[in-house]
Amino acid sequence: LFPNLNAQDTVWRGLMRDVRFRRALSLAIDRDEINEVIYFGLATPSANTVMPESPLFKD
């Protein structure tokens, strides 16, 4: 999830800069459902933005 933190709309920008909103939005996304519907169950649902193969990945 990559929210636009620099949105021109001040209300939208305020929401996107609020970590509580971003966490709630992330929790509301049904990654398993997206995997099933769009990727036919072939993807690996994740909330991470860094691939597990990266040295920056933290488990």
Secondary structure as UniProt FT lines:
FT   TURN            5..6
FT   HELIX           10..16
FT   HELIX           19..28
FT   HELIX           31..39
FT   TURN            40..41
FT   TURN            52..53
FT   TURN            55..56
//
